[in-house]
Amino acid sequence: MPTPVIEVRRALTDTEIGALAEGIANATSMPELLSAAVRGLFDTLLADHGRRFDDFDHDHPLDPRHFAIPSIQWQALAGAVTSRADQWGAATTIGFELVNIWPSTFDDPAVPEPYLTVIDRRPHQFHIHVSRDAADEIAKCEDHLSSLANYYGHTSTHYLDAMHSWHTLVVGLFATRHGTDTTVTRDGRLSLLVNCDHLTYAAIFRGWHRNCTDPACHATASDDGSWRKPYDSAPILDHAHTPSYPFNAPQPGDWSFHS
């Protein structure tokens, strides 16, 4: 007979939250922290059925989607886990993992926000190493922003979208939750590669394509002024194309994270 599906959807008690928070705070390594966070939470919920996390394996997997706790409790416990992971520069990484391996959530206005004492585990100092090529590319990014502002105006969306996305990435270089050491190298035109203790991501400039302004025409222009189909079946009208931005203008666009 197939194993019956176990489903638990309930709020945690104050005692359960306190025990989980204590296990998270007392973890002395990332493996211990993951065990306290994952095994600890599922053991708590599985106790309703007289089961434990270790009762499941590859042949009899545990499906996190069959479990749910109130969103406000999930967020509080996740905050405790990521704060504890700050000591090892893995807060961002473990935060992503919890979304996939922890129970799902539900809203319950009757459940109060848990009060958890969280110690700031971030390092007091951290180091950013910037290669020569990366420093040159950062200067080119700033020059490109200036060109956008001078050509389209300081209040234009062409400039403001690019400026906000770029400065968000620059500020992110100083995020102490990524570990004690960050290395920045060049990753192509107006783009950077960032290596942290437990995270690697690229800050890539995505330039806008120069398209025909006629919505019925999908022609795309190259910098040399030639027009082409962006894909084989693209509808192209037989008319004088008007580019979405001039050929002699700086390319609008924005910067984005890619991990």
C-alpha positions in Angstrom: 0.0 0.0 0.0 1.3 3.5 -0.7 2.5 5.6 2.2 -0.2 8.0 3.2 0.5 11.7 2.6 1.3 13.6 5.7 0.0 17.1 5.8 0.4 19.7 8.6 -1.0 23.2 8.5 -0.8 25.0 11.8 0.8 27.7 13.8 3.8 26.9 16.0 3.5 27.3 19.7 5.6 29.8 21.7 7.5 26.8 23.2 8.2 25.3 19.8 9.4 28.6 18.4 11.6 29.1 21.4 13.2 25.7 21.0 13.8 26.3 17.3 15.3 29.7 17.9 17.6 28.3 20.5 18.8 25.5 18.2 19.5 28.1 15.5 21.3 30.5 17.8 23.5 27.7 19.2 24.7 26.3 15.8 28.5 26.5 15.4 28.7 25.8 11.7 26.7 25.9 8.5 25.9 22.2 8.6 24.6 22.6 12.2 22.6 25.6 11.2 20.9 23.8 8.4 20.2 20.9 10.6 18.7 23.1 13.3 16.6 25.0 10.7 15.4 22.2 8.5 15.4 19.0 10.6 14.3 21.0 13.7 11.3 22.6 12.0 10.1 19.4 10.3 10.6 17.3 13.4 8.4 19.8 15.2 5.6 19.5 12.6 6.0 15.7 12.0 5.6 15.1 15.7 1.9 15.6 15.1 2.0 12.2 13.2 4.6 10.5 15.4 7.3 10.8 12.7 10.7 12.5 12.3 12.6 14.1 9.5 15.1 11.2 9.3 12.2 8.8 8.6 12.3 10.1 5.0 14.8 9.3 2.3 15.3 9.2 -1.5 12.7 6.4 -1.9 10.3 8.0 0.5 10.9 11.8 0.1 9.4 14.5 2.3 7.5 17.1 0.3 7.7 20.5 1.9 4.6 21.6 0.1 2.5 19.4 2.4 3.4 21.5 5.3 2.6 25.1 6.1 3.1 27.6 9.0 1.9 31.2 9.4 3.8 33.6 7.2 4.7 35.8 10.2 6.3 32.9 12.0 8.1 31.7 8.8 9.6 35.2 8.3 10.7 35.5 11.9 12.4 32.1 12.0 14.0 32.8 8.5 15.4 36.1 9.9 17.0 34.2 12.8 18.5 31.7 10.4 20.0 34.2 8.0 21.3 36.4 10.8 23.1 33.4 12.3 24.5 32.6 8.9 26.0 36.1 8.7 29.1 34.8 10.7 30.0 32.6 7.7 28.9 35.1 5.0 26.1 32.8 3.8 22.9 34.7 4.7 21.9 35.3 1.1 22.6 31.7 0.1 20.7 30.0 2.9 17.9 32.5 2.5 17.4 31.2 -1.1 17.6 27.6 0.1 14.9 28.0 2.7 12.4 29.1 0.1 12.8 25.8 -1.6 13.2 23.4 1.3 11.1 24.8 4.2 7.3 24.5 4.6 5.0 26.8 2.7 3.0 29.6 4.4 -0.5 30.9 5.0 -1.7 34.1 6.4 -3.4 34.2 9.8 -4.0 37.6 11.3 -4.6 36.0 14.7 -1.0 34.8 15.0 1.2 37.4 16.7 4.7 38.2 15.4 7.2 36.1 17.4 9.7 38.1 19.4 13.2 36.7 18.8 16.4 38.0 20.1 18.9 38.1 17.2 22.6 38.8 17.6 24.3 40.7 14.8 26.9 38.2 13.6 28.2 40.3 10.6 32.0 40.8 10.6 33.2 44.1 11.9 35.4 44.5 8.8 35.3 43.1 5.3 37.5 43.6 2.2 36.6 44.5 -1.4 39.3 43.6 -4.0 38.8 45.4 -7.3 40.9 44.4 -10.3 42.4 47.1 -12.5 40.1 46.1 -15.4 37.1 46.3 -13.1 38.1 49.7 -11.9 38.3 50.9 -15.5 34.9 49.4 -16.3 33.3 51.1 -13.3 34.6 54.4 -14.6 33.2 53.6 -18.0 29.8 52.9 -16.4 29.8 56.3 -14.7 30.8 57.9 -18.0 27.9 56.1 -19.7 25.5 57.4 -17.1 26.8 61.0 -17.7 26.3 60.5 -21.4 22.7 59.4 -20.9 22.0 62.4 -18.6 23.6 64.9 -21.0 21.8 63.5 -24.1 18.3 62.6 -22.8 18.2 64.8 -19.7 18.6 64.3 -15.9 14.8 63.8 -15.5 14.4 61.3 -18.4 13.5 57.6 -17.8 16.5 56.7 -20.0 18.8 58.2 -17.4 16.9 57.6 -14.2 16.3 53.9 -14.9 20.0 53.3 -15.6 21.2 55.4 -12.7 18.9 53.7 -10.1 19.9 50.2 -11.3 23.6 51.0 -11.3 23.7 52.6 -7.9 21.7 49.7 -6.4 24.5 47.4 -7.7 27.3 49.6 -6.4 25.7 49.8 -2.9 25.3 46.0 -3.0 29.1 45.7 -3.2 29.1 46.9 0.4 26.6 44.3 1.7 28.3 42.8 4.7 25.9 39.8 4.6 27.9 38.3 1.7 31.0 37.6 3.7 34.3 39.1 4.6 35.9 39.1 1.2 34.5 40.4 -2.1 36.4 40.3 -5.4 35.2 42.4 -8.4 36.5 41.7 -11.9 35.4 42.9 -15.4 32.8 40.8 -17.1 32.4 42.4 -20.5 31.3 45.8 -21.7 29.8 47.9 -18.8 29.5 44.7 -16.7 31.2 43.2 -13.6 31.6 39.8 -12.0 31.4 39.7 -8.2 32.7 36.8 -6.1 31.8 36.7 -2.4 32.4 34.0 0.2 29.3 32.1 -0.6 27.8 33.9 -3.6 28.9 34.7 -7.2 26.9 37.1 -9.4 27.3 39.2 -12.4 26.2 42.9 -12.7 25.3 43.0 -16.4 24.3 46.0 -18.5 21.3 45.2 -20.7 21.1 47.7 -23.5 17.9 48.5 -25.2 17.5 47.2 -28.7 17.0 49.9 -31.3 13.6 49.0 -32.7 11.3 50.5 -35.3 8.8 52.7 -33.5 5.9 51.4 -35.6 4.2 48.7 -33.4 3.3 46.6 -36.4 6.9 46.5 -37.6 9.4 44.4 -35.6 12.6 45.5 -37.4 15.7 45.9 -35.3 18.6 48.2 -36.2 22.3 47.6 -35.8 24.7 50.5 -34.9 25.8 50.8 -38.5 22.2 51.8 -39.5 21.2 48.5 -41.1 17.8 47.0 -40.3 17.2 43.2 -39.8 14.7 40.7 -38.5 15.2 39.9 -34.8 13.9 36.4 -35.6 12.9 34.5 -38.8 9.2 35.0 -38.7 9.3 38.7 -37.5 6.9 40.9 -39.4 8.8 43.7 -41.2 7.0 46.5 -43.0 8.3 47.9 -46.2 8.7 51.5 -45.1 11.2 54.0 -43.8 12.0 52.7 -40.3 12.1 55.2 -37.4 14.5 54.0 -34.6 13.4 54.0 -31.0 16.5 56.1 -30.2 18.9 57.9 -32.6 21.9 56.1 -34.1 24.2 58.7 -32.7 22.8 58.6 -29.2 24.2 56.7 -26.2 22.4 53.3 -25.7 19.8 53.3 -23.0 19.5 50.3 -20.7 19.9 49.2 -17.1 22.0 46.9 -14.9 20.7 43.7 -13.4 21.9 40.8 -11.2 22.5 37.4 -12.6 23.6 34.7 -10.2 
